[in-house]
Amino acid sequence: MPRIIQHDSMPSTMAMYAGVASTFIKKGKGNLPDISVQLNDAVITPKELKKYNKVCGFDHQLIVPSTFVHAYTFPLQMNLLSQPEVPFPLAGLIHFANSIKQYRPLYIGEKFTITCKLGNLIAHDKGQAFEVLSYADVNGKRIWEDTSIYLFKGKEGIGNVLEWEQPELHENCIKESWTLAKYLGYDFAQASGDFNPIHLHPLTAKLFGFQSHIIHGMWNVGRILSKLENRVDKSYELTVLFKTPVFLPATIIFRNEKTDKGFNFDVVDKTQEKPHLKGYINKI
């Protein structure tokens, strides 16, 4: 039987990370339960957006970037995944793909309802992947939806294989070099609320098996959106697959080219040989 968890306010950071700790003993095996979490009358203010806009390069005065709506829903996603029926431990989950559909922009100060639920199990050769689905509705009408794909490493997973398009760019595509500062991960954590220790400092990242700290994949997505959104329709799909981590500090290359529907893009290392992510933004 479906279970709906209603929230009167966004879960606090302390409650969110207490929920993460409560999942440590989970084994990563089992079906996905029919659970959803919901927050009514959510409102995003200019103050909440200020740091995010600065760190990702937006200059919006009236609308909320669709990638910030993803960041805003993050505590609800964590609350959903920390429920006892969900079989996966939160520590160690890998966010390896994300798709956002914006049907129209969300305006700063506009009231909306957020719903997060679990989707399908996804087969992956390195473990079990699964969907977390998030929606934003205004007056009962859907304006935004998000599919986040997470991977729990282990034996090969069950379900359908993810078959999202991974575009290949041509040699004459537009190229732009980005220099990422050593503490960009901490700056983005303050802006987005995602304080995963693998992003904050070399020492905390090494505790989780990384050679150094890495930038959030969703920082890359936000930065890409800030570069392209004024060149596509206000109704679009933004889809990315994360390939390899970006260790900080770094110099990376953002590449893009126009298509009939929008833009294909990727982010590669400075040699342009190692892909960090691939994706596209298309009108819908």
ChimeraX commands (.cxc) that place a marker at each C-alpha (Angstrom):
marker #1 position 0.00,0.00,0.00 radius 0.5
marker #1 position 1.43,3.43,-0.90 radius 0.5
marker #1 position 2.78,5.51,1.98 radius 0.5
marker #1 position 2.91,9.32,1.75 radius 0.5
marker #1 position 5.06,11.30,4.19 radius 0.5
marker #1 position 3.92,14.92,4.47 radius 0.5
marker #1 position 6.34,17.63,5.59 radius 0.5
marker #1 position 5.34,21.06,6.89 radius 0.5
marker #1 position 8.86,22.40,6.30 radius 0.5
marker #1 position 12.08,21.29,4.65 radius 0.5
marker #1 position 13.99,18.72,6.77 radius 0.5
marker #1 position 16.90,20.36,8.58 radius 0.5
marker #1 position 20.52,19.60,7.72 radius 0.5
marker #1 position 20.94,17.85,11.09 radius 0.5
marker #1 position 17.89,15.67,10.49 radius 0.5
marker #1 position 19.09,14.89,6.96 radius 0.5
marker #1 position 22.50,13.63,8.07 radius 0.5
marker #1 position 21.01,11.76,11.01 radius 0.5
marker #1 position 18.93,9.95,8.39 radius 0.5
marker #1 position 22.08,9.17,6.40 radius 0.5
marker #1 position 23.69,7.63,9.51 radius 0.5
marker #1 position 20.61,5.49,10.13 radius 0.5
marker #1 position 21.13,3.67,6.80 radius 0.5
marker #1 position 24.69,2.42,7.39 radius 0.5
marker #1 position 23.61,-1.15,8.22 radius 0.5
marker #1 position 21.48,-1.63,5.10 radius 0.5
marker #1 position 22.66,-4.32,2.68 radius 0.5
marker #1 position 21.54,-2.91,-0.68 radius 0.5
marker #1 position 19.23,-5.81,-1.53 radius 0.5
marker #1 position 15.47,-5.79,-1.98 radius 0.5
marker #1 position 12.64,-4.17,-3.88 radius 0.5
marker #1 position 11.87,-0.46,-3.95 radius 0.5
marker #1 position 8.91,0.42,-1.71 radius 0.5
marker #1 position 5.96,2.58,-2.80 radius 0.5
marker #1 position 6.80,5.60,-0.65 radius 0.5
marker #1 position 6.69,9.31,-1.45 radius 0.5
marker #1 position 7.57,12.43,0.52 radius 0.5
marker #1 position 5.83,15.73,-0.08 radius 0.5
marker #1 position 6.24,19.37,0.88 radius 0.5
marker #1 position 3.44,21.84,0.17 radius 0.5
marker #1 position 3.69,25.62,-0.14 radius 0.5
marker #1 position 7.44,25.63,-0.76 radius 0.5
marker #1 position 8.88,29.03,-1.68 radius 0.5
marker #1 position 12.39,29.91,-2.90 radius 0.5
marker #1 position 13.60,33.37,-1.93 radius 0.5
marker #1 position 16.29,35.62,-3.48 radius 0.5
marker #1 position 18.44,35.10,-0.37 radius 0.5
marker #1 position 18.41,31.31,-0.83 radius 0.5
marker #1 position 19.43,31.72,-4.48 radius 0.5
marker #1 position 22.19,34.30,-4.05 radius 0.5
marker #1 position 25.12,31.93,-3.35 radius 0.5
marker #1 position 23.96,29.40,-5.92 radius 0.5
marker #1 position 23.65,31.97,-8.69 radius 0.5
marker #1 position 27.11,33.30,-7.92 radius 0.5
marker #1 position 28.92,29.95,-7.79 radius 0.5
marker #1 position 27.26,28.64,-10.98 radius 0.5
marker #1 position 27.27,31.89,-12.99 radius 0.5
marker #1 position 23.57,32.77,-13.14 radius 0.5
marker #1 position 22.33,36.37,-13.00 radius 0.5
marker #1 position 18.59,35.67,-12.59 radius 0.5
marker #1 position 16.44,38.22,-10.81 radius 0.5
marker #1 position 13.01,36.68,-11.37 radius 0.5
marker #1 position 13.31,32.95,-12.10 radius 0.5
marker #1 position 14.81,29.96,-10.32 radius 0.5
marker #1 position 17.34,27.90,-12.32 radius 0.5
marker #1 position 15.95,24.40,-12.86 radius 0.5
marker #1 position 19.16,22.96,-11.42 radius 0.5
marker #1 position 18.60,24.87,-8.17 radius 0.5
marker #1 position 15.17,23.25,-7.86 radius 0.5
marker #1 position 17.08,19.95,-7.90 radius 0.5
marker #1 position 19.35,21.21,-5.11 radius 0.5
marker #1 position 16.33,22.47,-3.18 radius 0.5
marker #1 position 14.71,19.03,-3.28 radius 0.5
marker #1 position 17.89,17.30,-2.05 radius 0.5
marker #1 position 16.88,17.13,1.67 radius 0.5
marker #1 position 13.58,15.52,0.66 radius 0.5
marker #1 position 15.41,12.98,-1.51 radius 0.5
marker #1 position 17.64,12.14,1.45 radius 0.5
marker #1 position 14.59,11.86,3.72 radius 0.5
marker #1 position 12.99,9.46,1.25 radius 0.5
marker #1 position 16.11,7.31,0.95 radius 0.5
marker #1 position 16.57,7.14,4.72 radius 0.5
marker #1 position 13.17,5.49,5.26 radius 0.5
marker #1 position 13.54,2.00,6.81 radius 0.5
marker #1 position 11.84,0.23,3.88 radius 0.5
marker #1 position 14.43,1.50,1.36 radius 0.5
marker #1 position 17.14,-1.20,1.04 radius 0.5
marker #1 position 20.15,0.96,0.13 radius 0.5
marker #1 position 22.66,2.63,2.49 radius 0.5
marker #1 position 23.09,6.29,1.63 radius 0.5
marker #1 position 26.84,6.39,2.26 radius 0.5
marker #1 position 28.61,5.31,-0.89 radius 0.5
marker #1 position 25.72,5.82,-3.32 radius 0.5
marker #1 position 26.98,7.23,-6.64 radius 0.5
marker #1 position 24.89,9.80,-8.52 radius 0.5
marker #1 position 25.75,8.78,-12.07 radius 0.5
marker #1 position 22.99,10.27,-14.25 radius 0.5
marker #1 position 20.39,13.04,-14.05 radius 0.5
marker #1 position 17.60,14.37,-16.23 radius 0.5
marker #1 position 15.59,17.55,-15.62 radius 0.5
marker #1 position 12.50,18.56,-17.57 radius 0.5
marker #1 position 11.38,22.18,-17.18 radius 0.5
marker #1 position 7.94,22.82,-18.66 radius 0.5
marker #1 position 8.01,26.45,-17.60 radius 0.5
marker #1 position 10.27,28.41,-15.24 radius 0.5
marker #1 position 9.60,28.55,-11.51 radius 0.5
marker #1 position 9.47,32.17,-10.33 radius 0.5
marker #1 position 11.18,33.44,-7.21 radius 0.5
marker #1 position 8.58,33.73,-4.43 radius 0.5
marker #1 position 6.08,31.45,-6.19 radius 0.5
marker #1 position 4.48,28.71,-4.07 radius 0.5
marker #1 position 4.88,25.15,-5.29 radius 0.5
marker #1 position 4.51,21.54,-4.11 radius 0.5
marker #1 position 7.44,19.10,-4.18 radius 0.5
marker #1 position 6.97,15.33,-4.37 radius 0.5
marker #1 position 9.80,12.77,-4.31 radius 0.5
marker #1 position 9.30,9.06,-4.88 radius 0.5
marker #1 position 11.21,5.97,-5.97 radius 0.5
marker #1 position 11.09,4.82,-9.58 radius 0.5
marker #1 position 12.53,1.72,-11.24 radius 0.5
marker #1 position 15.48,-0.53,-10.55 radius 0.5
marker #1 position 18.16,-0.07,-13.23 radius 0.5
marker #1 position 20.61,-2.78,-14.31 radius 0.5
marker #1 position 24.28,-1.79,-14.13 radius 0.5
marker #1 position 27.37,-3.95,-14.57 radius 0.5
marker #1 position 28.94,-2.48,-11.40 radius 0.5
marker #1 position 25.97,-2.88,-9.08 radius 0.5
marker #1 position 22.33,-1.99,-8.56 radius 0.5
marker #1 position 21.09,1.36,-9.83 radius 0.5
marker #1 position 17.69,2.92,-9.21 radius 0.5
marker #1 position 15.64,6.04,-9.92 radius 0.5
marker #1 position 14.60,8.81,-7.56 radius 0.5
marker #1 position 11.82,10.88,-9.14 radius 0.5
marker #1 position 11.04,14.43,-8.06 radius 0.5
marker #1 position 8.26,16.77,-9.19 radius 0.5
marker #1 position 7.34,20.43,-8.72 radius 0.5
marker #1 position 3.70,21.47,-9.21 radius 0.5
marker #1 position 2.12,24.93,-9.12 radius 0.5
marker #1 position -1.64,25.01,-8.53 radius 0.5
marker #1 position -1.81,21.33,-9.41 radius 0.5
marker #1 position 0.03,21.74,-12.73 radius 0.5
marker #1 position 3.45,20.13,-13.26 radius 0.5
marker #1 position 6.16,22.61,-14.20 radius 0.5
marker #1 position 9.35,20.63,-13.42 radius 0.5
marker #1 position 10.43,17.03,-12.98 radius 0.5
marker #1 position 13.73,15.35,-12.21 radius 0.5
marker #1 position 15.06,11.81,-12.58 radius 0.5
marker #1 position 18.17,11.13,-10.50 radius 0.5
marker #1 position 19.90,7.77,-11.04 radius 0.5
marker #1 position 21.92,6.39,-8.12 radius 0.5
marker #1 position 24.24,3.39,-8.09 radius 0.5
marker #1 position 25.00,1.05,-5.21 radius 0.5
marker #1 position 28.16,-0.85,-6.09 radius 0.5
marker #1 position 28.16,-4.64,-5.82 radius 0.5
marker #1 position 27.02,-7.52,-7.98 radius 0.5
marker #1 position 25.46,-6.74,-11.36 radius 0.5
marker #1 position 22.01,-5.26,-10.88 radius 0.5
marker #1 position 18.58,-6.21,-12.17 radius 0.5
marker #1 position 16.10,-4.18,-14.20 radius 0.5
marker #1 position 16.36,-2.46,-17.57 radius 0.5
marker #1 position 19.68,-1.06,-18.73 radius 0.5
marker #1 position 19.84,2.75,-18.83 radius 0.5
marker #1 position 19.82,3.76,-22.49 radius 0.5
marker #1 position 20.05,7.54,-22.34 radius 0.5
marker #1 position 21.70,9.18,-25.34 radius 0.5
marker #1 position 25.41,9.95,-25.02 radius 0.5
marker #1 position 26.16,12.40,-27.85 radius 0.5
marker #1 position 29.58,12.56,-29.50 radius 0.5
marker #1 position 30.77,16.05,-30.43 radius 0.5
marker #1 position 32.56,17.00,-33.63 radius 0.5
marker #1 position 36.11,18.35,-33.72 radius 0.5
marker #1 position 34.92,21.85,-34.67 radius 0.5
marker #1 position 32.61,22.20,-31.64 radius 0.5
marker #1 position 32.85,25.27,-29.39 radius 0.5
marker #1 position 35.42,24.85,-26.61 radius 0.5
marker #1 position 35.77,26.81,-23.38 radius 0.5
marker #1 position 38.37,26.26,-20.65 radius 0.5
marker #1 position 37.25,26.39,-17.01 radius 0.5
marker #1 position 39.62,26.70,-14.05 radius 0.5
marker #1 position 38.18,25.16,-10.88 radius 0.5
marker #1 position 39.58,26.41,-7.57 radius 0.5
marker #1 position 40.66,24.06,-4.78 radius 0.5
marker #1 position 37.72,24.91,-2.52 radius 0.5
marker #1 position 35.01,25.18,-5.17 radius 0.5
marker #1 position 33.41,22.06,-3.68 radius 0.5
marker #1 position 32.97,23.78,-0.32 radius 0.5
marker #1 position 31.56,26.90,-1.97 radius 0.5
marker #1 position 29.03,24.82,-3.90 radius 0.5
marker #1 position 28.13,22.85,-0.76 radius 0.5
marker #1 position 27.23,26.11,0.98 radius 0.5
marker #1 position 25.12,27.13,-2.01 radius 0.5
marker #1 position 23.38,23.79,-2.59 radius 0.5
marker #1 position 23.22,22.21,0.88 radius 0.5
marker #1 position 25.06,19.05,-0.26 radius 0.5
marker #1 position 27.93,18.69,2.24 radius 0.5
marker #1 position 29.05,15.22,1.18 radius 0.5
marker #1 position 32.63,15.01,2.55 radius 0.5
marker #1 position 34.03,13.74,-0.77 radius 0.5
marker #1 position 33.54,17.28,-2.11 radius 0.5
marker #1 position 34.90,19.36,0.76 radius 0.5
marker #1 position 38.58,18.63,1.43 radius 0.5
marker #1 position 41.32,16.18,0.36 radius 0.5
marker #1 position 41.44,14.57,3.81 radius 0.5
marker #1 position 37.68,13.95,4.08 radius 0.5
marker #1 position 37.61,12.61,0.51 radius 0.5
marker #1 position 40.42,10.14,1.28 radius 0.5
marker #1 position 38.31,8.67,4.09 radius 0.5
marker #1 position 35.93,7.48,1.35 radius 0.5
marker #1 position 38.61,6.11,-0.98 radius 0.5
marker #1 position 39.23,9.12,-3.22 radius 0.5
marker #1 position 42.74,10.41,-3.95 radius 0.5
marker #1 position 41.45,13.95,-3.37 radius 0.5
marker #1 position 38.16,15.83,-3.18 radius 0.5
marker #1 position 35.98,16.12,-6.29 radius 0.5
marker #1 position 33.58,18.75,-7.52 radius 0.5
marker #1 position 29.86,17.94,-7.36 radius 0.5
marker #1 position 28.55,16.66,-10.68 radius 0.5
marker #1 position 25.58,19.00,-10.30 radius 0.5
marker #1 position 27.89,22.02,-10.11 radius 0.5
marker #1 position 28.99,21.14,-13.64 radius 0.5
marker #1 position 25.34,20.83,-14.70 radius 0.5
marker #1 position 24.43,24.18,-13.16 radius 0.5
marker #1 position 27.40,25.88,-14.82 radius 0.5
marker #1 position 26.48,24.35,-18.18 radius 0.5
marker #1 position 22.87,25.52,-17.82 radius 0.5
marker #1 position 24.03,29.07,-17.04 radius 0.5
marker #1 position 25.93,29.01,-20.34 radius 0.5
marker #1 position 23.18,27.57,-22.56 radius 0.5
marker #1 position 19.72,28.30,-21.17 radius 0.5
marker #1 position 19.37,31.71,-22.84 radius 0.5
marker #1 position 19.90,29.99,-26.20 radius 0.5
marker #1 position 17.10,27.41,-25.87 radius 0.5
marker #1 position 13.35,27.52,-25.26 radius 0.5
marker #1 position 12.08,27.99,-21.69 radius 0.5
marker #1 position 10.64,24.46,-21.96 radius 0.5
marker #1 position 13.52,21.99,-22.16 radius 0.5
marker #1 position 15.04,18.68,-21.12 radius 0.5
marker #1 position 18.54,18.77,-19.61 radius 0.5
marker #1 position 20.10,15.29,-19.42 radius 0.5
marker #1 position 23.61,14.31,-18.28 radius 0.5
marker #1 position 25.59,11.16,-17.60 radius 0.5
marker #1 position 28.52,11.52,-15.21 radius 0.5
marker #1 position 31.57,9.63,-16.46 radius 0.5
marker #1 position 34.71,10.30,-14.37 radius 0.5
marker #1 position 35.26,12.54,-11.32 radius 0.5
marker #1 position 36.91,15.96,-11.50 radius 0.5
marker #1 position 39.57,16.22,-8.77 radius 0.5
marker #1 position 40.11,19.71,-7.38 radius 0.5
marker #1 position 41.81,21.98,-8.30 radius 0.5
marker #1 position 41.44,21.37,-12.02 radius 0.5
marker #1 position 41.34,22.77,-15.51 radius 0.5
marker #1 position 38.56,21.26,-17.61 radius 0.5
marker #1 position 37.13,21.93,-21.06 radius 0.5
marker #1 position 33.42,22.56,-21.69 radius 0.5
marker #1 position 32.51,21.68,-25.26 radius 0.5
marker #1 position 29.17,22.20,-27.01 radius 0.5
marker #1 position 27.55,22.32,-30.42 radius 0.5
marker #1 position 24.14,23.36,-31.66 radius 0.5
marker #1 position 21.63,20.79,-32.93 radius 0.5
marker #1 position 18.14,21.00,-34.43 radius 0.5
marker #1 position 16.64,20.50,-30.94 radius 0.5
marker #1 position 19.12,22.42,-28.77 radius 0.5
marker #1 position 22.71,21.62,-27.82 radius 0.5
marker #1 position 24.90,18.59,-27.25 radius 0.5
marker #1 position 27.73,19.05,-24.78 radius 0.5
marker #1 position 30.41,17.37,-22.74 radius 0.5
marker #1 position 33.07,18.22,-20.17 radius 0.5
marker #1 position 36.52,16.72,-20.66 radius 0.5
marker #1 position 39.94,17.05,-19.07 radius 0.5
marker #1 position 42.45,19.58,-20.41 radius 0.5
marker #1 position 43.90,17.00,-22.83 radius 0.5
marker #1 position 40.36,16.46,-24.20 radius 0.5
marker #1 position 40.90,12.70,-23.88 radius 0.5
marker #1 position 39.07,11.89,-20.61 radius 0.5
marker #1 position 35.29,12.56,-20.48 radius 0.5
marker #1 position 33.88,13.84,-17.18 radius 0.5
marker #1 position 30.27,14.07,-18.36 radius 0.5
marker #1 position 28.17,13.91,-21.53 radius 0.5
marker #1 position 24.73,15.30,-22.17 radius 0.5
marker #1 position 22.31,17.49,-24.05 radius 0.5
marker #1 position 19.72,20.23,-23.57 radius 0.5
marker #1 position 16.77,19.94,-25.95 radius 0.5
marker #1 position 13.51,21.81,-26.31 radius 0.5
marker #1 position 10.37,19.86,-25.40 radius 0.5
marker link #1:1,2 radius 0.2
marker link #1:2,3 radius 0.2
marker link #1:3,4 radius 0.2
marker link #1:4,5 radius 0.2
marker link #1:5,6 radius 0.2
marker link #1:6,7 radius 0.2
marker link #1:7,8 radius 0.2
marker link #1:8,9 radius 0.2
marker link #1:9,10 radius 0.2
marker link #1:10,11 radius 0.2
marker link #1:11,12 radius 0.2
marker link #1:12,13 radius 0.2
marker link #1:13,14 radius 0.2
marker link #1:14,15 radius 0.2
marker link #1:15,16 radius 0.2
marker link #1:16,17 radius 0.2
marker link #1:17,18 radius 0.2
marker link #1:18,19 radius 0.2
marker link #1:19,20 radius 0.2
marker link #1:20,21 radius 0.2
marker link #1:21,22 radius 0.2
marker link #1:22,23 radius 0.2
marker link #1:23,24 radius 0.2
marker link #1:24,25 radius 0.2
marker link #1:25,26 radius 0.2
marker link #1:26,27 radius 0.2
marker link #1:27,28 radius 0.2
marker link #1:28,29 radius 0.2
marker link #1:29,30 radius 0.2
marker link #1:30,31 radius 0.2
marker link #1:31,32 radius 0.2
marker link #1:32,33 radius 0.2
marker link #1:33,34 radius 0.2
marker link #1:34,35 radius 0.2
marker link #1:35,36 radius 0.2
marker link #1:36,37 radius 0.2
marker link #1:37,38 radius 0.2
marker link #1:38,39 radius 0.2
marker link #1:39,40 radius 0.2
marker link #1:40,41 radius 0.2
marker link #1:41,42 radius 0.2
marker link #1:42,43 radius 0.2
marker link #1:43,44 radius 0.2
marker link #1:44,45 radius 0.2
marker link #1:45,46 radius 0.2
marker link #1:46,47 radius 0.2
marker link #1:47,48 radius 0.2
marker link #1:48,49 radius 0.2
marker link #1:49,50 radius 0.2
marker link #1:50,51 radius 0.2
marker link #1:51,52 radius 0.2
marker link #1:52,53 radius 0.2
marker link #1:53,54 radius 0.2
marker link #1:54,55 radius 0.2
marker link #1:55,56 radius 0.2
marker link #1:56,57 radius 0.2
marker link #1:57,58 radius 0.2
marker link #1:58,59 radius 0.2
marker link #1:59,60 radius 0.2
marker link #1:60,61 radius 0.2
marker link #1:61,62 radius 0.2
marker link #1:62,63 radius 0.2
marker link #1:63,64 radius 0.2
marker link #1:64,65 radius 0.2
marker link #1:65,66 radius 0.2
marker link #1:66,67 radius 0.2
marker link #1:67,68 radius 0.2
marker link #1:68,69 radius 0.2
marker link #1:69,70 radius 0.2
marker link #1:70,71 radius 0.2
marker link #1:71,72 radius 0.2
marker link #1:72,73 radius 0.2
marker link #1:73,74 radius 0.2
marker link #1:74,75 radius 0.2
marker link #1:75,76 radius 0.2
marker link #1:76,77 radius 0.2
marker link #1:77,78 radius 0.2
marker link #1:78,79 radius 0.2
marker link #1:79,80 radius 0.2
marker link #1:80,81 radius 0.2
marker link #1:81,82 radius 0.2
marker link #1:82,83 radius 0.2
marker link #1:83,84 radius 0.2
marker link #1:84,85 radius 0.2
marker link #1:85,86 radius 0.2
marker link #1:86,87 radius 0.2
marker link #1:87,88 radius 0.2
marker link #1:88,89 radius 0.2
marker link #1:89,90 radius 0.2
marker link #1:90,91 radius 0.2
marker link #1:91,92 radius 0.2
marker link #1:92,93 radius 0.2
marker link #1:93,94 radius 0.2
marker link #1:94,95 radius 0.2
marker link #1:95,96 radius 0.2
marker link #1:96,97 radius 0.2
marker link #1:97,98 radius 0.2
marker link #1:98,99 radius 0.2
marker link #1:99,100 radius 0.2
marker link #1:100,101 radius 0.2
marker link #1:101,102 radius 0.2
marker link #1:102,103 radius 0.2
marker link #1:103,104 radius 0.2
marker link #1:104,105 radius 0.2
marker link #1:105,106 radius 0.2
marker link #1:106,107 radius 0.2
marker link #1:107,108 radius 0.2
marker link #1:108,109 radius 0.2
marker link #1:109,110 radius 0.2
marker link #1:110,111 radius 0.2
marker link #1:111,112 radius 0.2
marker link #1:112,113 radius 0.2
marker link #1:113,114 radius 0.2
marker link #1:114,115 radius 0.2
marker link #1:115,116 radius 0.2
marker link #1:116,117 radius 0.2
marker link #1:117,118 radius 0.2
marker link #1:118,119 radius 0.2
marker link #1:119,120 radius 0.2
marker link #1:120,121 radius 0.2
marker link #1:121,122 radius 0.2
marker link #1:122,123 radius 0.2
marker link #1:123,124 radius 0.2
marker link #1:124,125 radius 0.2
marker link #1:125,126 radius 0.2
marker link #1:126,127 radius 0.2
marker link #1:127,128 radius 0.2
marker link #1:128,129 radius 0.2
marker link #1:129,130 radius 0.2
marker link #1:130,131 radius 0.2
marker link #1:131,132 radius 0.2
marker link #1:132,133 radius 0.2
marker link #1:133,134 radius 0.2
marker link #1:134,135 radius 0.2
marker link #1:135,136 radius 0.2
marker link #1:136,137 radius 0.2
marker link #1:137,138 radius 0.2
marker link #1:138,139 radius 0.2
marker link #1:139,140 radius 0.2
marker link #1:140,141 radius 0.2
marker link #1:141,142 radius 0.2
marker link #1:142,143 radius 0.2
marker link #1:143,144 radius 0.2
marker link #1:144,145 radius 0.2
marker link #1:145,146 radius 0.2
marker link #1:146,147 radius 0.2
marker link #1:147,148 radius 0.2
marker link #1:148,149 radius 0.2
marker link #1:149,150 radius 0.2
marker link #1:150,151 radius 0.2
marker link #1:151,152 radius 0.2
marker link #1:152,153 radius 0.2
marker link #1:153,154 radius 0.2
marker link #1:154,155 radius 0.2
marker link #1:155,156 radius 0.2
marker link #1:156,157 radius 0.2
marker link #1:157,158 radius 0.2
marker link #1:158,159 radius 0.2
marker link #1:159,160 radius 0.2
marker link #1:160,161 radius 0.2
marker link #1:161,162 radius 0.2
marker link #1:162,163 radius 0.2
marker link #1:163,164 radius 0.2
marker link #1:164,165 radius 0.2
marker link #1:165,166 radius 0.2
marker link #1:166,167 radius 0.2
marker link #1:167,168 radius 0.2
marker link #1:168,169 radius 0.2
marker link #1:169,170 radius 0.2
marker link #1:170,171 radius 0.2
marker link #1:171,172 radius 0.2
marker link #1:172,173 radius 0.2
marker link #1:173,174 radius 0.2
marker link #1:174,175 radius 0.2
marker link #1:175,176 radius 0.2
marker link #1:176,177 radius 0.2
marker link #1:177,178 radius 0.2
marker link #1:178,179 radius 0.2
marker link #1:179,180 radius 0.2
marker link #1:180,181 radius 0.2
marker link #1:181,182 radius 0.2
marker link #1:182,183 radius 0.2
marker link #1:183,184 radius 0.2
marker link #1:184,185 radius 0.2
marker link #1:185,186 radius 0.2
marker link #1:186,187 radius 0.2
marker link #1:187,188 radius 0.2
marker link #1:188,189 radius 0.2
marker link #1:189,190 radius 0.2
marker link #1:190,191 radius 0.2
marker link #1:191,192 radius 0.2
marker link #1:192,193 radius 0.2
marker link #1:193,194 radius 0.2
marker link #1:194,195 radius 0.2
marker link #1:195,196 radius 0.2
marker link #1:196,197 radius 0.2
marker link #1:197,198 radius 0.2
marker link #1:198,199 radius 0.2
marker link #1:199,200 radius 0.2
marker link #1:200,201 radius 0.2
marker link #1:201,202 radius 0.2
marker link #1:202,203 radius 0.2
marker link #1:203,204 radius 0.2
marker link #1:204,205 radius 0.2
marker link #1:205,206 radius 0.2
marker link #1:206,207 radius 0.2
marker link #1:207,208 radius 0.2
marker link #1:208,209 radius 0.2
marker link #1:209,210 radius 0.2
marker link #1:210,211 radius 0.2
marker link #1:211,212 radius 0.2
marker link #1:212,213 radius 0.2
marker link #1:213,214 radius 0.2
marker link #1:214,215 radius 0.2
marker link #1:215,216 radius 0.2
marker link #1:216,217 radius 0.2
marker link #1:217,218 radius 0.2
marker link #1:218,219 radius 0.2
marker link #1:219,220 radius 0.2
marker link #1:220,221 radius 0.2
marker link #1:221,222 radius 0.2
marker link #1:222,223 radius 0.2
marker link #1:223,224 radius 0.2
marker link #1:224,225 radius 0.2
marker link #1:225,226 radius 0.2
marker link #1:226,227 radius 0.2
marker link #1:227,228 radius 0.2
marker link #1:228,229 radius 0.2
marker link #1:229,230 radius 0.2
marker link #1:230,231 radius 0.2
marker link #1:231,232 radius 0.2
marker link #1:232,233 radius 0.2
marker link #1:233,234 radius 0.2
marker link #1:234,235 radius 0.2
marker link #1:235,236 radius 0.2
marker link #1:236,237 radius 0.2
marker link #1:237,238 radius 0.2
marker link #1:238,239 radius 0.2
marker link #1:239,240 radius 0.2
marker link #1:240,241 radius 0.2
marker link #1:241,242 radius 0.2
marker link #1:242,243 radius 0.2
marker link #1:243,244 radius 0.2
marker link #1:244,245 radius 0.2
marker link #1:245,246 radius 0.2
marker link #1:246,247 radius 0.2
marker link #1:247,248 radius 0.2
marker link #1:248,249 radius 0.2
marker link #1:249,250 radius 0.2
marker link #1:250,251 radius 0.2
marker link #1:251,252 radius 0.2
marker link #1:252,253 radius 0.2
marker link #1:253,254 radius 0.2
marker link #1:254,255 radius 0.2
marker link #1:255,256 radius 0.2
marker link #1:256,257 radius 0.2
marker link #1:257,258 radius 0.2
marker link #1:258,259 radius 0.2
marker link #1:259,260 radius 0.2
marker link #1:260,261 radius 0.2
marker link #1:261,262 radius 0.2
marker link #1:262,263 radius 0.2
marker link #1:263,264 radius 0.2
marker link #1:264,265 radius 0.2
marker link #1:265,266 radius 0.2
marker link #1:266,267 radius 0.2
marker link #1:267,268 radius 0.2
marker link #1:268,269 radius 0.2
marker link #1:269,270 radius 0.2
marker link #1:270,271 radius 0.2
marker link #1:271,272 radius 0.2
marker link #1:272,273 radius 0.2
marker link #1:273,274 radius 0.2
marker link #1:274,275 radius 0.2
marker link #1:275,276 radius 0.2
marker link #1:276,277 radius 0.2
marker link #1:277,278 radius 0.2
marker link #1:278,279 radius 0.2
marker link #1:279,280 radius 0.2
marker link #1:280,281 radius 0.2
marker link #1:281,282 radius 0.2
marker link #1:282,283 radius 0.2
marker link #1:283,284 radius 0.2
view
